[in-house]
């Protein structure tokens, strides 16, 4: 059997050597990383400065272009002053809607003339459609046959084109140079063609495309903006360090680079120095260890035995003190550690017991899981999913408990902290139920896990369905009353016509003309009765899917159903509709919501004695929202009860008149079913030269553009 001392000695010596080597290697790597970070930081500062300068240039040109096109009225002096005062601009062109040159000013104008057709140029095509402004890629200017870029701006039937001189911006870029006198900055347009390349200007003149070069393959296509990468530049075999950024307006790519070989050269001398320092450190540590090892080994033997007892859970044995100060401090530390470990074990046990008690005492189901599988559940969860033991749930995929329609929703929500959201779940026996889930990620046992709270809301959902059905039945009762009112006059006309035919027949005075007139009236009234039935039947159809609705048509249909009731109670309905207002929603549900609001106004107006009874309905567009305004002059709502009017079963009417579910269902339909908003307030307004106080409901929906 090997000697323990020899084994430990060998291990310690080996550890010293390895640690020293690792420290040396890490120092070298650390310095290398520091150098690279330094290069990265300096390049980021430079490229951000260049990007800022480029953005300022673009902004300046756009500002000049907007000024020019706003103030241009065939004024040659304006164009001249702009070009002469802005060194970045080589020329300004004014094109008509067909792309023909109507006016221009250029510092060199040997190659252009009025009437020239530019309709095939990119700077014209880019703003011919819906875009009002556009930056071009690099092209050879017809003015001076030099690589140029342009900014086009369209206003009505005129297009202003500002052509830029690239050499002025190039003067700024060439200021940034590396230690080998090479230039740091290169710029490419969105097609990969060099705009600026001070080291190889011929590539700019040749409009060299770098899409297939290392700049794209190893940098732009692989890395994010401001991320350092190694790549080769065009016409160069040497490696480069560099990064890039993009200009959003023009799609330009700004690339900064520095010679990778020069960076490595500065590192070599330091790395050699670090290597020798590590060797000296290893030799010194070996000498020091051999010097001290003999004096402390005996104490280590004793400590080894004692700590072995502690690791076995024996905290009763006291560690003997040592004659060596360092070992004595170590002994005291071990003694303190022994007490702390003992106390912490007791505390952890109590904490675990408390957590398990709280975990199983909540009214909510709690599931601890990762993004795929259940780790632990409380007792409420077992009852919720119909399991007899935790083993039936632990380790299972969380999607096993989610119904098919909600799987996609849970897959999205499970990856992040969530507010409460509604899903369909299923028990182990396949029974479905509706639940509300809220989850948050925590760190447990060095693992990122999610704690999800689950509440069964099936009973609440069933209650909502019942309330909705009650609201529908109330509406049905009111509609039947309206049918009776609307049928009374047509039925009376039919009865009168039939009696007239019978009497004329008995007296022998019935002729064909009289018979045809009476029958036509009977047919006309029966068609009206049939249409009334269709209107009411359509109102009670169930909407299955959202559709594009003309909001004015929905309001008209609702008013048609209530028309006779307005006449019976002498209520004037005033309408002010804006045209072409479309939303996405459910026709019949929205009709019911509107009827509920209008009926509330009607019932309030029935209680007042004033002869002028008004319901005013307006529709209009406001901040991309379709607004429906319904107001009356019935005196308004008591401010104390106004916050409660959308609560279920709340009503200020007599029990025979109201159930308290109409406005609650209106709120449910508008807010929950159709993602809208409803507000209510008391208002004062003038009607027929009199001041009135009333209530105004405002409903807001997202506006849908449609052809």
C-alpha positions as CSV (number, residue, x, y, z in Angstrom):
1,X,0.0,0.0,0.0
2,X,1.3,3.4,-0.9
3,X,2.3,5.9,1.8
4,X,-0.3,8.5,2.5
5,X,2.3,11.1,3.1
6,X,4.1,10.4,-0.1
7,X,0.8,10.4,-2.0
8,X,-0.2,13.8,-0.5
9,X,3.3,15.2,-1.1
10,X,3.2,14.2,-4.7
11,X,-0.2,15.6,-5.1
12,X,0.7,18.9,-3.5
13,X,3.8,19.2,-5.6
14,X,1.9,18.3,-8.7
15,X,-0.8,20.8,-7.8
16,X,1.7,23.6,-7.2
17,X,3.3,23.0,-10.6
18,X,-0.1,22.7,-12.4
19,X,-1.6,25.7,-10.6
20,X,1.5,27.8,-11.5
21,X,1.3,26.7,-15.1
22,X,-2.4,27.4,-15.1
23,X,-1.9,30.8,-13.5
24,X,0.8,31.6,-16.1
25,X,-1.4,30.4,-19.0
26,X,-4.4,32.3,-17.6
27,X,-2.2,35.4,-17.2
28,X,-1.1,35.1,-20.8
29,X,-4.7,34.5,-22.0
30,X,-5.9,37.4,-19.7
31,X,-3.4,39.8,-21.2
32,X,-4.3,38.6,-24.7
33,X,-8.0,39.2,-23.9
34,X,-7.2,42.6,-22.4
35,X,-5.3,43.6,-25.5
36,X,-8.2,42.3,-27.7
37,X,-10.7,44.2,-25.5
38,X,-8.6,47.3,-25.8
39,X,-8.6,46.9,-29.6
40,X,-12.3,46.3,-29.5
41,X,-13.0,49.3,-27.3
42,X,-10.9,51.7,-29.4
43,X,-12.5,50.4,-32.6
44,X,-16.0,50.8,-31.1
45,X,-15.2,54.4,-30.2
46,X,-13.9,55.2,-33.7
47,X,-16.7,53.5,-35.6
48,X,-19.3,55.1,-33.4
49,X,-17.7,58.5,-34.2
50,X,-17.7,57.8,-37.9
51,X,-21.3,56.6,-37.7
52,X,-22.3,59.7,-35.9
53,X,-20.6,61.9,-38.5
54,X,-22.3,59.9,-41.3
55,X,-25.7,60.3,-39.6
56,X,-25.1,64.0,-39.2
57,X,-24.2,64.3,-42.9
58,X,-27.4,62.4,-43.9
59,X,-29.5,64.5,-41.5
60,X,-28.0,67.6,-42.9
61,X,-28.6,66.6,-46.5
62,X,-32.2,65.6,-45.6
63,X,-32.8,69.0,-43.9
64,X,-31.3,70.9,-46.9
65,X,-33.5,68.9,-49.3
66,X,-36.7,69.5,-47.3
67,X,-35.8,73.2,-47.1
68,X,-35.1,73.3,-50.9
69,X,-38.3,71.6,-52.0
70,X,-40.4,73.6,-49.6
71,X,-39.1,76.9,-50.8
72,X,-38.4,76.1,-54.5
73,X,-40.5,78.0,-57.0
74,X,-38.4,77.8,-60.2
75,X,-35.8,79.8,-58.3
76,X,-32.4,79.1,-59.8
77,X,-30.7,81.2,-57.2
78,X,-32.0,79.0,-54.4
79,X,-30.5,75.9,-56.0
80,X,-27.2,77.8,-56.6
81,X,-26.9,79.1,-53.1
82,X,-27.6,75.6,-51.6
83,X,-24.9,73.9,-53.8
84,X,-22.3,76.7,-53.3
85,X,-22.8,76.9,-49.6
86,X,-22.7,73.1,-49.0
87,X,-19.4,71.6,-49.9
88,X,-20.8,68.1,-49.6
89,X,-23.3,68.7,-52.4
90,X,-22.1,68.5,-56.0
91,X,-25.5,69.2,-57.7
92,X,-29.3,69.5,-57.3
93,X,-31.7,68.2,-59.8
94,X,-35.5,69.0,-60.1
95,X,-37.5,66.3,-62.0
96,X,-41.1,66.3,-63.0
97,X,-43.4,63.4,-62.2
98,X,-42.2,61.6,-65.4
99,X,-38.5,61.8,-64.4
100,X,-37.6,64.6,-66.8
101,X,-35.1,67.3,-65.7
102,X,-36.9,70.6,-65.3
103,X,-34.2,72.5,-63.5
104,X,-30.8,72.0,-61.9
105,X,-27.7,73.5,-60.6
106,X,-24.2,71.8,-60.6
107,X,-20.7,72.9,-59.9
108,X,-19.8,71.0,-63.1
109,X,-22.6,71.0,-65.6
110,X,-21.0,69.8,-68.9
111,X,-23.0,66.6,-69.1
112,X,-26.6,67.5,-68.2
113,X,-29.3,69.7,-69.6
114,X,-32.9,70.5,-69.1
115,X,-35.3,68.0,-70.5
116,X,-33.0,65.1,-70.0
117,X,-34.9,61.9,-69.1
118,X,-33.9,60.4,-65.7
119,X,-36.9,58.0,-65.5
120,X,-34.6,55.0,-65.7
121,X,-32.4,56.1,-62.8
122,X,-32.7,54.5,-59.4
123,X,-33.0,57.8,-57.6
124,X,-36.2,58.5,-59.6
125,X,-37.6,55.0,-59.4
126,X,-37.1,54.8,-55.6
127,X,-39.7,57.6,-54.9
128,X,-42.0,57.0,-57.9
129,X,-44.3,54.8,-55.7
130,X,-45.3,55.2,-52.1
131,X,-42.0,56.3,-50.7
132,X,-41.6,60.1,-50.5
133,X,-37.8,60.0,-49.9
134,X,-35.0,57.6,-50.5
135,X,-31.2,57.3,-50.4
136,X,-29.5,55.7,-53.4
137,X,-26.6,53.3,-53.6
138,X,-23.3,54.2,-55.3
139,X,-23.6,55.2,-59.0
140,X,-21.5,57.2,-61.5
141,X,-22.9,60.7,-61.6
142,X,-23.7,62.0,-65.1
143,X,-22.5,65.4,-63.8
144,X,-18.9,64.7,-63.2
145,X,-18.5,60.9,-63.9
146,X,-17.5,60.2,-60.4
147,X,-18.8,57.7,-57.8
148,X,-21.7,59.5,-56.1
149,X,-24.7,58.9,-53.9
150,X,-28.0,60.8,-53.9
151,X,-31.0,61.7,-51.7
152,X,-34.4,61.9,-53.5
153,X,-37.4,63.7,-52.1
154,X,-40.8,63.8,-53.7
155,X,-43.4,66.6,-53.2
156,X,-46.6,66.4,-55.2
157,X,-45.5,66.3,-58.9
158,X,-41.9,67.4,-58.3
159,X,-38.9,65.3,-57.3
160,X,-35.7,66.9,-55.8
161,X,-32.5,64.9,-56.1
162,X,-29.4,66.0,-54.1
163,X,-26.2,64.4,-55.4
164,X,-23.3,64.2,-52.9
165,X,-19.6,64.5,-53.3
166,X,-18.0,61.5,-51.6
167,X,-14.6,63.0,-51.4
168,X,-15.5,65.5,-48.7
169,X,-16.7,62.7,-46.3
170,X,-13.7,60.7,-47.4
171,X,-11.4,63.4,-46.0
172,X,-12.9,62.9,-42.6
173,X,-12.5,59.1,-42.8
174,X,-8.9,59.1,-43.9
175,X,-7.9,60.8,-40.6
176,X,-8.3,57.4,-38.9
177,X,-5.2,55.4,-39.5
178,X,-3.5,52.3,-38.0
179,X,0.1,52.1,-36.7
180,X,1.1,50.7,-40.1
181,X,-0.3,53.9,-41.8
182,X,-3.2,51.9,-43.3
183,X,-6.7,53.4,-43.1
184,X,-9.1,52.0,-40.5
185,X,-12.5,52.8,-42.1
186,X,-14.2,51.3,-45.2
187,X,-17.8,51.9,-46.1
188,X,-20.0,49.7,-48.4
189,X,-23.5,50.3,-49.6
190,X,-26.4,47.9,-49.1
191,X,-25.5,46.0,-52.3
192,X,-21.9,45.4,-51.0
193,X,-20.2,47.9,-53.3
194,X,-17.5,50.0,-51.8
195,X,-18.4,53.7,-51.2
196,X,-15.2,54.5,-49.4
197,X,-11.9,52.5,-49.4
198,X,-9.0,54.9,-49.0
199,X,-6.4,52.0,-49.2
200,X,-7.7,50.8,-52.6
201,X,-9.5,53.7,-54.3
202,X,-9.6,51.7,-57.6
203,X,-12.2,49.3,-55.9
204,X,-14.5,52.3,-55.5
205,X,-14.0,53.4,-59.1
206,X,-14.5,49.8,-60.3
207,X,-17.6,49.5,-58.1
208,X,-16.2,46.4,-56.6
209,X,-18.8,44.1,-55.0
210,X,-17.6,42.6,-51.7
211,X,-20.6,40.3,-51.1
212,X,-18.5,37.2,-51.7
213,X,-15.4,38.4,-49.9
214,X,-14.2,37.6,-46.4
215,X,-15.7,40.9,-45.1
216,X,-19.2,39.5,-45.6
217,X,-18.5,35.8,-45.1
218,X,-16.5,36.1,-41.9
219,X,-17.8,39.4,-40.4
220,X,-21.0,41.0,-41.6
221,X,-23.0,37.7,-42.2
222,X,-21.7,36.0,-39.0
223,X,-21.4,38.7,-36.4
224,X,-23.6,41.3,-34.8
225,X,-22.9,45.0,-35.0
226,X,-19.9,46.2,-32.9
227,X,-18.6,42.5,-32.5
228,X,-14.9,41.9,-33.1
229,X,-14.0,39.3,-35.8
230,X,-11.1,38.2,-37.9
231,X,-11.3,38.5,-41.7
232,X,-9.4,39.3,-44.9
233,X,-9.9,42.5,-46.8
234,X,-10.1,42.7,-50.6
235,X,-6.7,42.8,-52.4
236,X,-5.0,41.7,-49.1
237,X,-3.9,38.3,-47.9
238,X,-3.2,39.4,-44.3
239,X,-5.7,38.8,-41.4
240,X,-7.5,41.7,-39.9
241,X,-9.3,42.5,-36.6
242,X,-12.4,44.5,-37.1
243,X,-16.1,45.1,-36.7
244,X,-18.9,46.8,-38.5
245,X,-22.1,48.8,-38.0
246,X,-25.0,49.8,-40.3
247,X,-26.8,53.0,-41.1
248,X,-30.5,52.4,-41.0
249,X,-31.5,55.2,-43.5
250,X,-29.2,54.2,-46.3
251,X,-28.3,50.5,-45.5
252,X,-24.6,51.4,-45.6
253,X,-22.2,49.2,-43.7
254,X,-19.2,50.9,-42.0
255,X,-16.3,48.5,-41.4
256,X,-13.3,49.2,-39.2
257,X,-10.1,47.1,-39.4
258,X,-6.6,46.7,-37.9
259,X,-3.8,44.3,-38.8
260,X,-4.1,41.1,-36.8
261,X,-0.4,40.4,-37.3
262,X,0.6,43.7,-35.7
263,X,-1.6,43.0,-32.7
264,X,0.0,39.6,-32.2
265,X,3.5,41.1,-32.5
266,X,2.9,43.4,-29.6
267,X,1.8,40.4,-27.5
268,X,4.8,38.1,-28.1
269,X,7.4,39.9,-26.0
270,X,5.0,40.1,-23.1
271,X,4.0,36.5,-23.3
272,X,7.7,35.4,-23.3
273,X,8.3,37.5,-20.2
274,X,5.3,35.9,-18.5
275,X,6.6,32.5,-19.3
276,X,9.9,33.0,-17.5
277,X,8.2,34.6,-14.5
278,X,6.0,31.5,-14.2
279,X,9.1,29.2,-14.3
280,X,10.8,31.2,-11.6
281,X,7.6,31.2,-9.5
282,X,7.3,27.4,-9.8
283,X,10.9,26.8,-8.6
284,X,10.4,29.2,-5.7
285,X,7.2,27.5,-4.6
286,X,8.8,24.1,-4.8
287,X,11.6,25.2,-2.5
288,X,9.2,26.8,-0.1
289,X,6.9,23.8,0.1
290,X,9.8,21.4,0.8
291,X,11.1,23.8,3.5
292,X,7.8,24.0,5.3
293,X,6.3,20.6,4.6
294,X,8.2,18.6,7.3
295,X,7.2,21.0,10.1
296,X,3.4,20.9,9.5
297,X,2.8,17.4,8.2
298,X,2.3,15.9,11.7
299,X,-0.3,18.5,12.5
300,X,-2.1,17.7,9.2
301,X,-2.3,14.1,10.1
302,X,-4.2,15.0,13.3
303,X,-6.4,17.5,11.5
304,X,-7.2,14.9,8.8
305,X,-8.4,12.4,11.5
306,X,-10.5,15.1,13.2
307,X,-12.1,16.5,10.1
308,X,-12.9,12.9,9.1
309,X,-15.0,12.6,12.2
310,X,-16.7,15.9,11.5
311,X,-17.5,14.9,7.9
312,X,-19.2,11.8,9.4
313,X,-21.5,14.0,11.4
314,X,-19.7,13.7,14.7
315,X,-19.7,17.3,16.1
316,X,-19.1,16.4,19.7
317,X,-15.3,15.8,19.5
318,X,-13.2,18.9,20.3
319,X,-10.2,19.6,18.1
320,X,-6.9,19.9,20.0
321,X,-5.0,23.1,19.7
322,X,-1.6,23.3,18.1
323,X,1.8,24.9,19.0
324,X,2.0,26.6,15.6
325,X,0.1,29.8,15.3
326,X,-1.1,29.2,11.8
327,X,-2.3,25.6,12.6
328,X,-3.9,27.0,15.8
329,X,-5.9,29.5,13.7
330,X,-6.8,26.7,11.4
331,X,-8.0,24.6,14.3
332,X,-10.1,27.5,15.6
333,X,-11.6,27.9,12.1
334,X,-12.5,24.2,12.0
335,X,-14.1,24.4,15.4
336,X,-16.2,27.4,14.3
337,X,-17.1,25.7,11.1
338,X,-18.2,22.6,13.0
339,X,-20.7,24.7,15.0
340,X,-21.9,26.6,12.0
341,X,-22.4,23.5,10.0
342,X,-24.4,21.9,12.8
343,X,-26.6,25.0,13.2
344,X,-27.1,25.3,9.5
345,X,-28.2,21.7,9.2
346,X,-30.8,22.3,11.8
347,X,-31.9,25.6,10.2
348,X,-32.1,23.9,6.7
349,X,-34.2,21.1,8.1
350,X,-36.6,23.6,9.7
351,X,-36.8,25.7,6.6
352,X,-37.5,22.6,4.4
353,X,-40.3,21.5,6.8
354,X,-41.8,25.1,6.7
355,X,-41.6,25.3,3.0
356,X,-43.3,21.9,2.5
357,X,-46.0,23.0,5.0
358,X,-46.7,26.2,3.1
359,X,-46.3,24.5,-0.2
360,X,-49.2,22.1,0.6
361,X,-51.3,24.6,2.6
362,X,-52.2,27.0,-0.2
363,X,-55.6,27.1,-1.9
364,X,-53.9,27.3,-5.3
365,X,-52.3,24.5,-7.3
366,X,-48.5,25.0,-7.4
367,X,-46.3,23.3,-9.9
368,X,-42.5,23.6,-9.9
369,X,-41.1,22.8,-13.4
370,X,-38.5,23.5,-16.0
371,X,-39.4,24.4,-19.6
372,X,-40.5,20.8,-20.2
373,X,-41.1,18.6,-17.2
374,X,-42.8,18.8,-13.8
375,X,-40.3,18.7,-10.9
376,X,-42.7,18.9,-7.9
377,X,-46.3,19.7,-7.2
378,X,-48.4,20.4,-4.1
379,X,-51.4,18.4,-2.8
380,X,-53.9,20.8,-4.4
381,X,-52.4,20.0,-7.8
382,X,-53.0,16.3,-7.3
383,X,-56.7,17.0,-6.7
384,X,-56.8,19.4,-9.7
385,X,-55.4,16.9,-12.2
386,X,-57.0,13.8,-10.7
387,X,-53.8,12.1,-9.5
388,X,-53.4,9.9,-6.5
389,X,-49.7,10.6,-5.8
390,X,-47.0,13.0,-6.8
391,X,-45.2,10.1,-8.6
392,X,-48.0,10.2,-11.2
393,X,-47.2,13.8,-12.0
394,X,-43.4,14.2,-11.4
395,X,-41.3,13.9,-14.5
396,X,-44.2,14.2,-16.9
397,X,-44.2,16.7,-19.7
398,X,-46.2,19.8,-18.7
399,X,-48.0,19.8,-22.0
400,X,-49.6,16.4,-21.0
401,X,-51.9,18.5,-18.8
402,X,-52.8,21.1,-21.5
403,X,-55.7,20.8,-23.9
404,X,-54.9,20.9,-27.6
405,X,-56.3,24.4,-28.3
406,X,-54.0,25.9,-25.6
407,X,-50.8,24.1,-26.3
408,X,-49.3,26.9,-28.6
409,X,-50.1,29.5,-25.9
410,X,-48.4,27.6,-23.2
411,X,-45.3,26.9,-25.3
412,X,-44.9,30.7,-25.7
413,X,-45.6,31.5,-22.1
414,X,-43.6,28.8,-20.5
415,X,-40.3,30.4,-21.5
416,X,-40.8,33.7,-19.5
417,X,-42.4,35.2,-16.4
418,X,-46.1,35.7,-17.0
419,X,-49.1,37.6,-15.7
420,X,-52.3,35.5,-15.3
421,X,-53.5,34.0,-18.5
422,X,-56.4,31.7,-19.3
423,X,-55.9,28.1,-20.8
424,X,-57.8,24.9,-21.3
425,X,-56.3,22.1,-19.2
426,X,-57.0,18.4,-18.9
427,X,-56.9,15.9,-16.1
428,X,-55.3,12.5,-16.2
429,X,-58.6,11.0,-17.2
430,X,-58.9,13.4,-20.1
431,X,-61.6,15.6,-18.5
432,X,-61.2,19.3,-19.6
433,X,-61.4,22.3,-17.4
434,X,-60.6,26.1,-17.6
435,X,-57.7,27.4,-15.5
436,X,-55.9,30.7,-14.8
437,X,-52.1,30.3,-14.8
438,X,-49.4,32.7,-13.5
439,X,-45.7,31.8,-13.4
440,X,-42.3,33.2,-12.4
441,X,-38.7,31.8,-12.8
442,X,-36.6,31.3,-9.6
443,X,-33.3,29.8,-8.7
444,X,-33.7,26.5,-6.8
445,X,-30.8,24.2,-6.1
446,X,-28.6,26.0,-8.7
447,X,-31.3,25.4,-11.3
448,X,-33.5,27.9,-13.1
449,X,-37.0,26.6,-12.4
450,X,-40.4,28.1,-12.8
451,X,-43.1,28.2,-10.1
452,X,-46.6,28.3,-11.7
453,X,-49.8,29.0,-9.7
454,X,-53.0,27.4,-11.2
455,X,-56.6,28.3,-10.3
456,X,-59.6,26.3,-11.7
457,X,-62.0,29.0,-13.0
458,X,-64.4,26.6,-14.7
459,X,-67.2,27.6,-12.3
460,X,-66.6,31.3,-13.0
461,X,-66.7,30.7,-16.7
462,X,-69.9,28.8,-16.4
463,X,-71.3,31.7,-14.4
464,X,-70.3,34.1,-17.1
465,X,-72.1,32.0,-19.7
466,X,-75.2,31.9,-17.6
467,X,-75.1,35.7,-17.2
468,X,-74.7,36.1,-20.9
469,X,-77.7,33.7,-21.5
470,X,-79.8,35.7,-19.0
471,X,-78.9,38.9,-20.9
472,X,-79.9,37.3,-24.1
473,X,-83.3,36.2,-22.7
474,X,-83.9,39.7,-21.3
475,X,-83.2,41.1,-24.8
476,X,-85.4,38.5,-26.3
477,X,-88.3,39.6,-24.1
478,X,-87.8,43.2,-25.0
479,X,-87.6,42.3,-28.7
480,X,-90.8,40.4,-28.6
481,X,-92.5,43.5,-27.2
482,X,-91.0,45.5,-30.1
483,X,-92.3,43.0,-32.6
484,X,-95.8,43.4,-31.1
485,X,-95.6,47.2,-31.5
486,X,-94.3,47.0,-35.1
487,X,-96.9,44.4,-36.2
488,X,-99.9,46.2,-34.8
489,X,-100.2,48.8,-37.7
490,X,-99.5,46.3,-40.6
491,X,-102.0,43.7,-39.2
492,X,-104.6,46.5,-38.8
493,X,-104.1,47.5,-42.5
494,X,-104.4,43.8,-43.6
495,X,-107.6,43.4,-41.6
496,X,-109.1,46.6,-43.0
497,X,-108.3,45.6,-46.6
498,X,-109.7,42.0,-46.2
499,X,-112.9,43.4,-44.6
500,X,-113.3,45.9,-47.4
501,X,-113.0,43.2,-50.1
502,X,-115.6,41.0,-48.2
503,X,-118.1,43.9,-47.9
504,X,-117.7,45.0,-51.5
505,X,-118.2,41.4,-52.6
506,X,-121.4,41.1,-50.6
507,X,-122.8,44.3,-52.1
508,X,-121.7,43.3,-55.6
509,X,-119.6,46.4,-56.1
510,X,-116.2,44.7,-56.0
511,X,-114.3,45.4,-59.3
512,X,-110.9,44.3,-60.5
513,X,-109.2,47.6,-59.7
514,X,-110.4,47.7,-56.1
515,X,-109.5,44.0,-55.7
516,X,-106.0,44.5,-57.1
517,X,-105.4,47.6,-54.9
518,X,-106.5,45.8,-51.7
519,X,-104.5,42.6,-52.5
520,X,-101.4,44.8,-53.3
521,X,-101.7,46.5,-49.9
522,X,-102.1,43.1,-48.2
523,X,-99.0,41.7,-50.0
524,X,-96.9,44.8,-49.1
525,X,-97.8,44.5,-45.4
526,X,-97.1,40.8,-45.3
527,X,-93.7,41.4,-46.8
528,X,-93.0,44.0,-44.1
529,X,-94.0,41.5,-41.5
530,X,-91.7,38.9,-43.0
531,X,-88.8,41.3,-43.1
532,X,-89.4,42.2,-39.5
533,X,-89.2,38.5,-38.6
534,X,-85.9,38.2,-40.5
535,X,-84.5,41.3,-38.7
536,X,-85.2,39.8,-35.3
537,X,-84.1,36.3,-36.2
538,X,-80.7,37.6,-37.5
539,X,-80.3,39.5,-34.2
540,X,-80.4,36.2,-32.2
541,X,-78.0,34.3,-34.4
542,X,-74.7,33.2,-32.7
543,X,-71.6,34.9,-34.1
544,X,-68.8,32.3,-34.5
545,X,-66.0,34.3,-36.0
546,X,-65.0,37.9,-36.1
547,X,-65.7,39.8,-39.4
548,X,-65.2,43.2,-40.8
549,X,-68.1,45.4,-39.8
550,X,-69.4,48.7,-41.1
551,X,-70.2,50.3,-37.7
552,X,-72.9,52.6,-39.1
553,X,-74.8,49.6,-40.5
554,X,-74.7,47.8,-37.1
555,X,-76.1,50.9,-35.4
556,X,-78.9,51.3,-38.0
557,X,-79.9,47.6,-37.5
558,X,-80.0,48.1,-33.7
559,X,-82.2,51.3,-34.2
560,X,-84.5,49.5,-36.6
561,X,-85.2,46.9,-33.9
562,X,-86.1,49.6,-31.4
563,X,-87.9,51.9,-33.8
564,X,-91.5,51.3,-32.6
565,X,-90.4,51.7,-29.0
566,X,-89.0,55.2,-29.7
567,X,-92.3,56.2,-31.4
568,X,-94.4,55.0,-28.5
569,X,-92.5,57.0,-26.0
570,X,-92.0,60.1,-28.2
571,X,-88.2,59.9,-28.2
572,X,-86.3,61.6,-31.0
573,X,-83.2,59.8,-32.3
574,X,-80.6,62.1,-33.8
575,X,-77.8,60.5,-35.9
576,X,-74.5,62.0,-37.0
577,X,-72.4,59.3,-38.8
578,X,-69.0,59.6,-40.4
579,X,-68.7,57.4,-43.5
580,X,-66.5,54.3,-44.1
581,X,-65.8,53.4,-40.4
582,X,-64.9,49.7,-40.2
583,X,-63.9,47.5,-37.3
584,X,-63.4,43.8,-36.7
585,X,-65.9,42.1,-34.4
586,X,-69.1,40.1,-33.9
587,X,-72.2,41.7,-35.5
588,X,-74.9,40.3,-33.2
589,X,-72.9,40.7,-30.0
590,X,-72.2,44.4,-30.8
591,X,-75.9,44.9,-31.8
592,X,-76.9,43.5,-28.4
593,X,-74.4,45.8,-26.6
594,X,-75.7,48.9,-28.4
595,X,-79.3,47.9,-27.7
596,X,-78.5,47.5,-24.0
597,X,-77.0,51.1,-23.8
598,X,-79.8,52.6,-25.9
599,X,-82.5,50.8,-23.8
600,X,-80.9,52.3,-20.7
601,X,-81.3,55.7,-22.2
602,X,-84.8,55.0,-23.3
603,X,-85.8,53.8,-19.8
604,X,-84.3,56.9,-18.2
605,X,-86.1,59.2,-20.7
606,X,-89.5,57.5,-19.8
607,X,-89.1,58.7,-16.3
608,X,-88.8,62.4,-17.1
609,X,-91.7,64.7,-17.9
610,X,-90.0,67.0,-20.4
611,X,-91.4,66.8,-23.9
612,X,-88.0,67.1,-25.6
613,X,-86.6,63.6,-25.2
614,X,-83.5,62.9,-27.2
615,X,-81.0,60.1,-27.9
616,X,-78.1,61.3,-30.0
617,X,-75.8,58.8,-31.7
618,X,-72.5,59.9,-33.4
619,X,-69.7,58.0,-35.0
620,X,-66.3,59.4,-36.0
621,X,-62.6,58.6,-36.2
622,X,-60.2,59.8,-33.5
623,X,-56.5,58.8,-33.3
624,X,-56.9,55.7,-35.4
625,X,-59.9,54.7,-33.2
626,X,-63.5,54.3,-34.3
627,X,-65.6,56.1,-31.7
628,X,-69.3,55.5,-31.0
629,X,-71.0,58.2,-28.9
630,X,-74.4,57.6,-27.4
631,X,-75.9,60.4,-25.2
632,X,-79.3,61.4,-23.9
633,X,-80.9,64.2,-21.9
634,X,-82.3,62.1,-19.1
635,X,-80.4,63.9,-16.3
636,X,-77.3,61.7,-16.1
637,X,-76.1,59.0,-13.6
638,X,-75.6,59.5,-9.9
639,X,-71.9,60.0,-9.4
640,X,-71.9,57.6,-6.4
641,X,-73.2,54.7,-8.5
642,X,-71.4,55.4,-11.8
643,X,-68.3,53.3,-10.9
644,X,-70.6,50.3,-10.3
645,X,-72.8,50.3,-13.4
646,X,-70.7,47.6,-15.2
647,X,-70.9,45.2,-12.3
648,X,-73.1,42.1,-12.6
649,X,-76.6,42.4,-11.1
650,X,-76.2,46.0,-10.2
651,X,-79.3,48.1,-11.2
652,X,-80.9,51.4,-10.1
653,X,-84.2,50.4,-11.7
654,X,-87.2,48.7,-10.1
655,X,-87.0,44.9,-9.9
656,X,-89.6,44.6,-12.6
657,X,-87.7,46.8,-15.0
658,X,-84.0,45.7,-14.7
659,X,-81.9,42.7,-13.9
660,X,-78.5,44.4,-13.6
661,X,-76.8,42.3,-16.3
662,X,-77.3,44.5,-19.4
663,X,-74.4,46.9,-18.9
664,X,-72.3,44.1,-17.4
665,X,-72.7,42.0,-20.6
666,X,-72.1,45.2,-22.7
667,X,-68.8,45.7,-21.0
668,X,-67.9,42.0,-21.5
669,X,-68.7,42.1,-25.2
670,X,-66.9,45.4,-25.9
671,X,-63.8,44.9,-23.7
672,X,-63.2,41.2,-23.5
673,X,-64.8,39.8,-26.7
674,X,-63.9,42.7,-29.1
675,X,-60.8,44.3,-27.4
676,X,-62.4,47.7,-27.2
677,X,-63.0,50.3,-24.5
678,X,-66.1,51.9,-23.0
679,X,-66.3,55.1,-21.0
680,X,-69.2,56.9,-19.4
681,X,-69.6,60.4,-18.1
682,X,-72.3,63.0,-17.3
683,X,-72.4,65.9,-19.7
684,X,-74.3,69.2,-20.2
685,X,-75.3,70.2,-23.7
686,X,-77.8,72.4,-25.6
687,X,-80.8,71.0,-27.5
688,X,-83.6,73.0,-29.1
689,X,-82.4,76.2,-27.4
690,X,-82.5,74.6,-24.0
691,X,-79.7,73.4,-21.6
692,X,-79.9,69.7,-20.7
693,X,-77.9,67.4,-18.5
694,X,-77.5,63.8,-19.6
695,X,-75.2,60.8,-19.8
696,X,-72.8,60.0,-22.6
697,X,-71.3,56.5,-23.4
698,X,-68.2,56.4,-25.6
699,X,-67.1,53.2,-27.2
700,X,-63.6,52.8,-28.8
701,X,-62.5,50.2,-31.4
702,X,-59.4,49.8,-33.5
703,X,-60.0,51.2,-37.0
704,X,-59.7,48.8,-39.9
705,X,-58.7,50.1,-43.3
706,X,-60.6,48.4,-46.1
707,X,-61.2,48.8,-49.8
